[in-house]
Structure formats: C-alpha cells, structure tokens
Amino acid sequence: MRKKQFKTESKKLLDMMINSIYTHKEIFLRELISNASDAIDKLYFRSLTDETVTLGRSDYSIFININKEEKTLKISDNGCGMTADELENNLGTIAKSGSFDFKRDGNNTEDVDIIGQFGVGFYSAFMVADKIEVISRPFGAEAAYRWVSEGADGYTIDECKKESFGTEITLHIKDDTDDEKYSEFLEEYRIRGLVRKYSDYIRYPIKMPVSRREKVEGEEDKYETVTTVETLNSMVPIWKRSESEVSDEEYKSFYAEKFYDFEGPAKVITQKSEGTATYTALLFIPKRPPFNYYTKEYEKGLELYSSGVMIMEKCQELLPDHFGFVRGIVDSSDLSLNISREILQHDRQLKVMAKAIEKKIKNELEKMMRTDREAYEKFFDAFGIQLKYGMYADYGMNKDNLKDLILFHSSGDGHKYLSLKEYVEGMKSEQKAIYYAAGESIEKIEMLPQVSTVKAKGYEVLYLTDDVDEFALKLLDKYDEKEFKNVTAEALDLLTDEEKAAEKTKNESSEELLGFMKEVIGKVSAVRWTGSLTEHAVCLSSEGDLSIEMAKTLKRMPGAETGIPNASVVLEINMNHPIAERLTELYENDKEKLTKYAKVLFGEACLIGGITLDDPKEFTSLVSELMI
C-alpha cells in the first residue's frame, strides 16, 4: 500500500471546489456517471482499431447499487479501466483530467463524445461521502488497483482483485446532521430521479437493482421482496435525432412530459449550429403563459446540457427577457460539464449561442406571422405584452429587433390586428404619419372625438390598450421614416390651408373669451377653437411629450402617488358647433353663466377622454342648474 498526498495539496482547495463550483450536492451523481460514460467511450473508440476489443456498443452499461445497511452507493462501469499510474494521475491530482488528455491527443471521432474536461467532477463526491474507494482494472490486464481517500489528507493505492475490467466507485455516505440529510442518496426513488434529471441522455444504459413488494401468487396476505434490474435512462435525446425522423406527436409528448404543459406547444423550433459555437437547440413556444408567468416567482431559462448531460435546469443567460416565455433545451459540446454559474455568465461561447438563439426565435415568429396568422395572433394575445415591454426595456436597446413582431388593434373592420409594416403598406398616398390613440379599451378609444376626425379623413388609427404601448412607440420614434402621432395630441395637421387660416382667425378674435374660460376652469393649460372636430362639441388634447394616457399610467405605478407631473391639457372647442355661438354670446352678456358652461364643457371633455372628474357632485349640479 502506498500512502500519497494530493499533488495539488491543500484541504482549502478541495473545500473551495466543493463549496464554490457546485451549488447543489446532488450534482455528484451526474459527475460520476459522466466519468463512467467517458471510460466506456474510450474503450469503444479503441474497439474501432483494436480487434481484441470484441464488445459492441450494446454490451456496455453503467450500474448503480445501493446498500443501506453499509451506507454505501456504488457506481460501476465496464469501460477502459485505469492502471495504478492512471489512478494516481487522474485522481491524485485535482484538476487533472484523463478525458481532456484523451481529446487533446486527437482521439476523437463523430461517434465518440467525451464529456469530462477539467477533472474536478470526481471530487464533488466528497460533498456526500466521507470516504471514497475506487477499484479499477484496465481492459486486457490481470491486475486491478484500489484507490482510497477520506478527503484532502491524501489517498492510498494498492493492488487488489477484480473479476472484470472497468471501474467501480464506492461512496461511503456521510451520517445525517441537523442541517443535511445525506441518507436521501441511499433511496432508490432519489437516485432514479437524479438520473432522469441530469443523466437521462447518457448514451449507455444506467441500470440499478430495484426491490418491490409483490403478492405471492395463491397465498392470501403474503408478500415477498422481488428484485429486478431497471434501466433508469432513456439514452437517446430527441434533439439528437433528425427532424424528419421525429413526428409532431413525439415533440408534443416530449414537451408535455418535460414542461408539464399538456396543451401542446404553439410552435416547435429546432436549431443546429456548428462553427463559432456548436450546439443543438430544441425550443417550444407555449400556447399560453404558465399561471405564474407575470409574477416575480417565474424564472425564465432553457435547460442547458453538455453532450447530453444537464448542466443547468434554467440557464437564464440563454434567453433575453422579451423571449422569456420560450421553453426548451440547448445541448453543446463546447461547454464544460463542471462549469459554475459564475463562470457561465462570462462564457464567450454561451453569449454567442444566446445571440444566435434570440435571432432564431425572432425569425421563426416572423415566419409564423406570415404563414399562420391565426396562430400568431393567438400567440400575441398570450405574450404580446412581453414583446412590447422588450421594446421599451433597456432604453429601447431591442426596439428594432422587436418592432416587426408587434401587433395593434386598429380602427379597421372588426378592429383587426395590424403590424406596423402592414399599417404603413396600407397608408393613403397623402398620409404623412402613423396615427394612434391610447386608452383603457377599444370601446373607450372609439369614443374619443379625435378618432372620429382621423377616421373621417379615411385614415386608420392604431388602438393602444396596454400601459406600455405608448412608451414603446415613443422610444421607436419612427417606422419606415413615418412619425407616430397621437390623435389626442396637438398639431395633428389634418386641415387644409384654408381651414387652418379660418381657425387661426377665430382664435385670435376670441383671445379674451378663451382666456376667461381657461381661468375659470383652472385645470387646463389653454382653451382654443378647433376646426378638426366633426360632430363633437369638445375634446381634450395634450401639449408636450407627456400625453394624458402616459400621465395616467405613471400615476398608477406603485409608489408614484406624488411626484408625477400632470399632462399639459388643452380644452378644444368645435368652432363649427352651435355651442361656439352660445359661448360668444354669454361672454358679452352673462359671464357668470359662461363660467358654468365652461366647467360643464370641461367635465364633458373629461368624461369622453376617460379622465376621472375631481368633483362629480359639482358637475352634476351644474348640469341640472343649466337645464332649468
């Protein structure tokens, strides 16, 4: 027996790897299974050129055995095995990897994908075990060797007996403490769950003896324990198969089983990339959001795999927030199996993949809009608001990427959905701007007098019913060189030159009247005549960048009860309505009654514009009084 010290000495380093690189203790099983898979891959690769290796791919397997009495968990394989020197080099040096050396030396083909890279995975087993015993016999050798360690103090290596080639790792599981229940890793259901979670797509069968209580045939109330060997993993990932070989039903079944959404996806997206970043992606667009999607509890992210072994259950770095509804997996051989979240966040390959995945999702959604409009509109009903927030977020950084995915209801037949591109393509030749109106609902927007004005000109109006809509368009500023114009803002510029001149003359000649009304109302920045309205007597418009609806939205935000400015509101009166003559008459003969008229007209404009009256009692009293 040879007593050795780790070449990378200190206990501090081992503790750091265990506590920093691995967030969850359960990860140890993934690492040991991946090492076993690597050992089998090496022997399989050797069989391609060495006639003495007669095993076919179906002859290989990985075994897991649980012994509750002895508190041991054993993982064994019939792979290449290790000599004494290899045990010392691979297990006696922290961060040394035989798999990495194997790949570095060019021993790789398309049919062999070695998972391990940095050699630290084996030591994760010390998170759950206070002693680890490794017995290994190289293929073609008679001698076997035992490696034993109880942690950073060192290890021993001695010769021993082993009936067959391969490697057997025995973990002596730690005793339970008040804070940790290590005995969970001696439960069949727990091991089965970890294999399915992390190692389901290892290419070799992972087997485990499973005990069940079964009724003895012909014996009433008598049971016996029956042990069978169960294969725990499915082995072949659906995303590794050719797209033409996978049916829609298989994709739907995989999606339902993986993400617990039994309605099926709205769209399946597959992607294979080689070059700067090599990966395979299988993505799903859900039909509707999960129940917690718009809450703080929802976590976006794709499942991230390294050569079929799960690294991370929800890799947030692979999805931008605006595509946070996408579910799926990404599998890459470019990423280290041992990578931590801290390292992952700065991984260049991951950033390249994330950018390509974002572009793929966008292109597929645009295609869906073109080729299956009904399905896209249903998708947009479910997730459109997220895309709009994506346009507005990060100071509009993604607005150009998302602008062609956005839909708005319009004033057209049936209030159909329109994209910005479709709106511009349908504009009249003389139309100068993209017109929109914002409000709580389509019904309330339809009541706005200015909407009737724009529609009377033969122009469509986009209806903005979500709080974020107008903010997003403000950041976009223009689309195809066409400006956005809020129909309730000033300067719509819909009048002819002759009409503009008449309006200007009317306002100049009524300067004192309009100033009087502004003063008695007290809540408007101006009162003016307008020639734009059709049948309506009055309306409210806004001046400046802050519209009426934007101000209302800002004031509804938590903690924004104070400090949010009001929109600069203008009361516009239809100069062609009979009320215009009545107001002029009252200014000359009865300013007290004019005061009441002014307040009633302002209240009327507020009600039509969706603004809450500050004093509804005063308004109703004035209406009643003027009716007498």
Secondary structure, DSSP 8 states (H G I E B T S, - for coil): -EEE--SS--HHHHHHIIIII-S-TTHHHHHHHHHHHHHHHHHHHHHTT-TT----GGG--EEEEEETTTTEEEEEE-S----HHHHHHHHSSTT--HHHHHHHTT--BTTB-----SS-GGGGGGGTEEEEEEEEE-TT-S-EEEEEESSTT-EEEEEE--SSSEEEEEEEE----SS--GGGGG-HHHHHHHHHHHSTT-SS-EEEEEEEEEE-TT-TT-EEEEEEEEE----S-GGGS-GGGS-HHHHHHHHHHHH--TT-EEEEEEEEE-SSS-EEEEEEEESS--TTTTSTT----EEEEETTEEEEEEEGGGS-GGGTT-EEEEE-SSS-TT--HHHHTT-HHHHHHHHHHHHHHHHHHHHHHHH-HHHHHHHHHHHHHHHHHHHHHHHHTTHHHHGGG-EEEESSGGG-EEEHHHHHHT--TT--EEEEEE-SSHHHHHT-HHHHHHHHTT---EEE-STTHHHHHHHH-EETTEEEEETTBS----S-HHHHHHHHHHHHHTHHHHHHHHHHH-S-SEEEEES--SS-SEEEEEESS--HHHHHHHHHSTT-SSS----EEEEEEETTSHHHHHHHHHHHH-HHHHHHHHHHHHHHHHHHHT---S-HHHHHHHHHHHH-
